[in-house]
Amino acid sequence: MKTKIEKILSIFDQKEKTSRNFFINYEYEPKDEIMKRIIKILLKAASNPKVKEELELEEEKDRLIKELMEKLGVRCENITQIKS
């Protein structure tokens, strides 16, 4: 049995990421009001062209930084692992 926080976090499970960037398959009908609100907010943000553009720019920035780090011989699995 999942705890409430585990259910909420399941919304962001990257294993369910689709080929469309920034979209995740969430197959379950949320019964919890908090989950319904979170999903509604995320869907609204995902349908906003300005938000989508910002997400795409962020993804491109991360890709370029990772590429540069690899060229410099610095290995990291996730861009957030880089510390100054």
C-alpha positions in Angstrom: 0.0 0.0 0.0 1.4 3.4 -1.0 1.5 6.3 1.3 -0.2 9.5 0.3 3.1 11.1 -0.6 4.2 8.1 -2.7 1.0 8.3 -4.6 1.5 12.0 -5.3 5.2 11.4 -6.3 4.0 8.7 -8.7 2.7 11.5 -10.9 6.4 12.4 -11.7 7.7 8.8 -12.3 10.1 9.2 -15.2 9.6 5.5 -16.1 6.3 6.6 -17.6 7.8 9.4 -19.7 6.4 9.5 -23.3 8.2 10.3 -26.5 6.6 13.8 -26.3 8.9 15.8 -24.1 7.5 16.8 -20.7 4.6 14.4 -20.8 4.1 11.3 -18.6 1.6 8.6 -19.0 -0.5 8.5 -15.9 -3.0 5.7 -16.4 -4.9 5.9 -13.1 -7.9 8.1 -12.4 -7.0 10.1 -9.4 -9.5 9.8 -6.5 -7.6 12.1 -4.2 -8.4 15.8 -4.4 -4.8 16.9 -4.0 -3.7 14.6 -6.9 -6.6 15.9 -9.1 -5.4 19.5 -8.4 -1.8 18.7 -9.1 -2.6 16.9 -12.4 -4.9 19.8 -13.5 -2.1 22.3 -12.8 0.5 20.2 -14.7 -1.8 19.8 -17.7 -2.5 23.5 -17.8 1.2 24.3 -17.7 2.0 21.7 -20.3 -0.6 23.2 -22.7 0.9 26.7 -22.3 3.2 27.5 -25.2 5.4 29.9 -23.1 5.9 27.2 -20.4 6.7 24.6 -23.0 9.3 26.9 -24.6 10.9 27.6 -21.2 11.0 23.8 -20.5 12.6 23.2 -24.0 15.2 25.9 -23.4 16.0 24.4 -20.0 16.4 20.9 -21.5 18.6 22.3 -24.3 20.8 24.1 -21.7 21.2 20.9 -19.7 22.1 18.9 -22.9 24.8 21.5 -23.8 26.2 21.6 -20.3 26.4 17.8 -20.3 28.0 17.7 -23.7 30.6 20.3 -22.5 31.3 18.4 -19.3 31.9 15.2 -21.3 34.3 17.0 -23.6 36.2 18.2 -20.5 36.3 14.7 -19.2 33.9 15.3 -16.3 31.5 12.5 -15.7 28.1 13.0 -14.1 24.8 11.1 -14.5 22.7 14.1 -13.8 23.4 17.8 -14.3 22.3 18.5 -10.8 25.2 16.5 -9.5 27.7 19.2 -10.7 28.9 21.2 -7.7 30.8 24.4 -7.8 
